[in-house]
Amino acid sequence: MLKRVGLLVAVAMLAAGPAAAQDAQAVLQAAAETMGVDDMMSIRYSGDGWVGAAGQNFAPAEDWPRFELAEYTRTIDFETESSTEEMVIRQGNYPARGGGGAPIVGDRIRNWMVRGEYAWNGEVDRVVPSRRTPSGDGWRSTSPRTVS
């Protein structure tokens, strides 16, 4: 009897999955239309805060090293399938423990760019070609425009 109930619950959950996904798509599309962004060609957003150096903690029980994210701007152009990400990172008031390039002296300026299959990153006085994402569409996989 317990196996039958478990099987019934599993079938019900599997049947409800596609319907929930379709409803979510419709909700997101309606929200985009309401905000007037259903035919958006580009987006730019910016902010500041802190950034952590993932996996570079000083000890296993400590948090990742933090750095001040003094400036952050991301621009995505959907027509040209391109994106730029610009950051200004500094040590700030965070302790210089762990890895991740600590301590940072002055400002570290990073620029990451991608267009179609090509990507570059720039820091200080150099521009370095980067590998594209495994799917080949790094601009798309990291952009907020996922409603289609």
PyMOL commands that set and color helices and strands:
alter all, ss='L'
color gray80, all
select helices_A, chain A and resi 2-35+138-141
alter helices_A, ss='H'
color red, helices_A
select strands_A, chain A and resi 42-52+66-77+82-90+108-115+118-123+126-130
alter strands_A, ss='S'
color yellow, strands_A
deselect
rebuild
show_as cartoon
